[in-house]
């Protein structure tokens, strides 16, 4: 039996309304779901944005290999001069800028931002300033946006370093020198701690005949020598790694360091005194050693070889003697094995040259 026409029309309208309602509901569900996914994505992006890894750029290593090229500052010539005594322009003359007190170039009006920084222009400060001037010194008059590539900023600094009568040492060199000095000090402290043992043995042996005393001294020196030599060898290895470009400039003694020579001399103080009028010990007092004849110090009993050597202690004689006393003079009573490192002997000779009423000038 077929349904009346009006029933069919009603059913069609009902199904249509249900269909529209279903479509609307599904659309809303999809829309809200999409919004939630979008917010979640933004949160993930924000997390990644705040968790960028820290920079591992090594400025010291970069400066050690950078070439000092005048072309690196071509962006800067519109505002700065670079020659010694050059005029200020929009920015100050940059001669001797590395190590210079900030905002101190004569005749230039600096911003309050730079005047308030204080301190000197270190390599690290220059790197940060050249990379982003406004970030380093908010309020600076400098309008340059900065070098976006680290290598460009490093190249400029490498060139600026050459604009000086005495360029500041590179960071790596300074650090290595500090490590070397600390190692030498530690080695000398170890030698000083061992010295009293040797002195006690010597004092006891001095009461016997001279021959017996000499044997006791040799035994004491042999006991102390391995400790001192081991500590000195460790210091030498570290100090060799700290050799800088200044050591090759000029003659042998142009880079000699008297203070380091005095520290190395601590190895000798078990047997010698350095001061004027000092007492003889196992070895003679060394005041005026480079301006008096060999084997001539009053009151000291030198070996026959030294007493008959004649002549003064020249730089060459001292260098050979300090390298290997027995090889230089086979009959010497000196039991010290010698200083094997050239820089140690150079520094010690420079120190000995100062121990005089008329200090010796070395070339």
C-alpha positions in Angstrom: 0.0 0.0 0.0 1.5 3.3 -1.0 1.8 6.2 1.4 -0.1 9.4 0.6 1.8 12.1 -1.2 1.7 14.5 1.8 3.4 11.8 3.9 6.2 11.4 1.3 6.8 15.1 1.2 7.1 15.3 5.1 9.5 12.4 5.3 11.8 14.1 2.6 11.8 17.3 4.5 12.7 15.5 7.8 15.6 13.6 6.2 16.9 16.9 4.7 16.9 18.7 8.0 18.7 15.7 9.7 21.4 15.7 7.0 22.0 19.5 7.4 22.3 19.1 11.1 24.8 16.3 10.8 27.0 18.2 8.3 27.1 21.2 10.6 28.0 19.2 13.6 30.9 17.4 11.8 32.2 20.7 10.4 32.3 22.2 13.9 34.2 19.2 15.3 36.8 19.4 12.5 37.2 23.2 12.9 37.8 23.0 16.7 40.2 20.0 16.2 42.2 22.0 13.7 42.5 25.0 16.1 43.8 22.8 18.9 46.4 21.2 16.5 47.5 24.7 15.5 48.1 25.9 19.1 49.9 22.8 19.9 52.2 23.4 16.9 52.9 26.9 18.1 53.9 25.7 21.5 56.4 23.1 20.0 57.8 25.8 17.8 58.3 28.1 20.8 60.1 25.4 22.7 62.5 24.9 19.9 63.0 28.6 19.6 64.0 28.9 23.2 66.2 25.8 23.2 68.8 26.9 20.6 72.2 25.4 21.4 74.8 27.8 22.9 77.5 29.1 20.5 80.7 27.1 20.5 82.7 29.7 18.6 86.3 29.8 19.7 87.6 33.3 19.3 91.2 32.5 20.4 91.5 29.7 17.8 90.0 31.9 15.1 92.4 34.8 15.8 95.4 32.4 15.8 94.7 31.5 12.2 93.3 34.8 10.9 95.2 36.8 8.3 95.7 40.5 8.9 94.3 42.0 5.7 93.7 45.7 5.2 90.8 44.8 2.8 88.9 43.5 5.8 88.1 47.1 7.0 86.9 48.5 3.7 83.4 48.9 5.2 84.9 51.1 8.0 87.0 53.6 6.0 84.1 56.0 5.5 84.0 56.7 9.2 87.5 55.9 10.6 91.2 56.4 9.8 93.8 53.8 10.7 97.2 55.4 10.3 99.2 56.5 13.4 98.3 60.1 14.2 95.4 60.0 11.7 92.5 62.4 12.1 89.1 61.6 13.7 86.2 61.4 11.2 82.7 60.4 12.0 84.3 57.9 14.2 87.7 58.1 16.0 91.1 57.1 14.6 91.7 53.4 15.3 95.5 53.2 15.7 96.5 51.3 18.8 92.8 50.4 19.5 93.5 46.9 20.8 94.2 47.3 24.6 93.3 51.0 24.6 91.0 52.4 27.3 87.5 52.6 25.9 86.2 56.1 24.8 89.7 57.6 25.4 91.0 58.7 22.0 92.0 62.3 22.2 89.7 64.9 20.5 86.7 62.6 19.8 83.3 63.1 21.4 82.1 59.7 22.5 78.5 58.8 23.3 77.6 58.4 27.0 77.0 54.7 26.3 80.7 54.1 25.4 82.0 56.5 28.1 80.2 54.4 30.7 81.6 51.0 29.7 85.0 51.4 31.3 88.0 49.0 30.9 90.1 48.5 27.8 89.3 47.1 24.4 90.0 43.4 24.7 89.8 41.0 21.8 86.5 39.6 23.2 84.9 43.1 23.7 85.9 44.1 20.1 84.4 40.9 18.7 81.1 41.5 20.5 81.0 45.2 19.5 81.8 44.5 15.9 79.2 41.8 15.7 76.4 43.9 17.1 77.3 47.5 18.3 73.9 48.4 19.6 73.6 45.2 21.6 77.1 45.7 23.1 76.7 49.4 23.9 73.0 50.5 23.8 72.9 54.1 22.9 76.2 54.2 20.9 76.3 56.7 18.0 77.7 54.1 15.7 75.1 53.3 13.0 76.9 50.3 11.5 74.7 47.2 12.0 77.6 44.9 12.7 79.3 42.0 10.9 76.9 39.0 10.7 79.6 36.5 9.8 82.0 35.7 12.7 84.9 35.3 10.3 84.5 38.9 9.0 84.6 40.4 12.6 87.7 38.2 13.3 89.4 39.4 10.1 88.9 43.1 11.2 90.3 42.4 14.7 93.3 40.6 13.2 94.0 43.7 11.1 93.4 46.2 14.0 95.9 44.2 16.1 98.7 45.2 13.6 97.9 48.9 14.1 100.3 49.3 17.1 104.0 49.8 17.8 103.6 46.8 20.3 100.7 44.5 19.3 98.9 42.9 22.2 99.6 39.2 22.5 96.8 36.9 21.2 94.5 35.3 23.9 95.9 31.8 23.4 99.5 33.0 23.9 98.6 34.8 27.2 96.8 31.7 28.5 99.7 29.4 27.7 102.2 31.8 29.3 100.2 31.8 32.5 100.1 28.0 32.6 103.8 27.9 32.0 104.6 30.3 34.8 102.4 28.4 37.2 104.1 25.2 36.3 107.6 26.7 36.8 106.5 28.1 40.2 105.2 24.7 41.3 108.5 23.0 40.1 110.6 25.5 42.0 108.5 25.0 45.2 109.1 21.3 44.9 112.8 21.9 44.6 112.8 24.2 47.6 111.0 21.6 49.7 113.7 19.1 48.8 116.6 21.5 49.5 116.5 21.3 53.4 117.2 17.5 53.2 120.3 18.2 51.2 121.4 21.0 53.5 121.1 18.7 56.6 123.3 16.1 55.0 125.9 18.7 54.0 126.1 20.2 57.5 126.7 16.8 59.1 129.3 15.9 56.5 131.2 19.2 56.9 132.5 18.2 60.2 134.6 15.4 58.6 137.6 15.7 56.3 137.2 17.6 53.0 137.2 14.4 50.9 134.5 12.9 53.1 132.4 16.1 52.8 132.7 16.0 49.0 131.4 12.4 48.9 128.5 13.3 51.2 127.6 16.3 49.1 127.6 14.1 45.9 125.3 11.6 47.7 122.9 14.3 48.8 122.8 15.8 45.3 122.1 12.4 43.8 119.1 12.0 46.1 117.7 15.4 45.4 118.5 15.5 41.7 115.8 13.1 40.4 113.0 15.0 42.2 114.2 18.4 41.0 114.9 17.1 37.4 111.5 15.4 37.2 109.7 18.6 38.3 111.9 20.7 36.0 111.1 18.4 33.1 107.4 18.8 33.6 107.8 22.6 33.7 109.9 22.5 30.6 107.3 20.6 28.6 104.6 23.1 29.5 106.8 26.1 28.9 107.8 24.8 25.5 104.1 24.8 24.5 104.0 28.5 25.5 106.7 29.7 23.1 105.5 33.0 21.6 106.4 35.1 18.5 108.4 37.5 20.8 111.0 34.8 21.5 112.3 34.9 17.9 112.6 38.7 17.6 116.1 40.3 17.8 119.2 38.6 19.3 119.4 35.8 21.8 118.8 38.0 24.8 116.3 40.3 23.3 113.5 38.2 24.7 115.3 37.1 27.9 113.2 37.2 31.1 115.2 38.1 34.2 112.3 37.2 36.5 112.0 33.7 35.0 115.8 33.4 35.2 115.6 34.2 38.9 113.0 31.5 39.4 115.0 28.9 37.5 118.0 30.0 39.7 116.2 28.6 42.7 117.6 25.2 41.6 121.0 26.6 42.4 120.3 28.1 45.8 121.1 24.8 47.6 124.7 25.4 46.7 125.1 29.1 45.9 124.0 32.6 47.3 123.4 35.4 44.8 123.4 38.5 46.9 126.3 40.9 47.3 128.5 39.8 50.2 126.6 36.5 50.5 128.3 33.5 52.1 130.0 30.7 50.3 128.0 27.4 50.6 128.8 24.1 48.8 129.6 26.4 45.9 130.9 30.0 45.8 128.8 33.2 46.2 127.9 34.4 42.6 127.8 38.2 43.0 130.0 39.6 40.2 130.5 36.2 38.7 130.5 37.6 35.1 133.0 40.4 36.0 135.6 38.4 37.9 138.0 35.7 36.8 137.2 32.0 36.9 138.0 30.2 40.2 138.9 33.5 42.0 136.2 34.1 44.6 137.8 34.9 48.0 137.5 32.2 50.6 136.3 29.4 48.4 138.3 26.3 47.6 137.9 25.8 43.9 138.8 22.6 42.0 142.2 22.6 40.4 140.7 22.8 36.9 138.6 25.9 37.7 141.4 27.6 39.7 143.7 27.2 36.7 141.2 28.0 34.0 142.0 31.7 33.8 140.0 34.4 32.1 136.5 35.7 32.9 133.2 33.9 32.6 131.9 34.8 29.1 128.4 34.2 27.9 129.7 31.3 25.8 131.6 29.8 28.7 128.5 30.1 31.1 126.2 28.6 28.4 128.5 25.6 27.9 129.1 25.2 31.7 125.3 25.4 32.5 124.5 22.9 29.7 126.8 20.2 31.1 129.3 21.2 33.8 131.3 17.9 33.6 131.6 18.1 29.8 132.8 21.7 30.0 135.3 21.0 32.8 135.8 17.4 33.7 137.5 18.0 37.1 134.8 20.4 38.5 133.3 19.6 41.9 129.9 20.8 40.7 127.5 17.8 40.7 124.5 19.6 39.0 123.6 17.8 35.8 122.9 21.0 33.8 120.1 23.0 32.3 119.0 21.3 29.1 116.6 23.9 27.8 118.0 26.9 25.8 115.5 29.4 27.2 116.3 28.4 30.8 120.0 29.0 30.3 119.3 32.3 28.4 117.1 33.5 31.3 119.6 32.4 34.0 122.5 34.1 32.3 120.5 37.3 31.9 119.8 37.1 35.7 123.5 36.4 36.6 124.4 39.5 34.5 122.4 41.7 36.9 124.4 40.3 39.9 127.1 42.9 39.7 128.2 46.4 40.8 128.3 47.1 37.1 125.7 44.8 35.5 126.8 43.3 32.2 124.8 44.3 29.1 124.0 41.2 26.9 123.3 41.3 23.1 
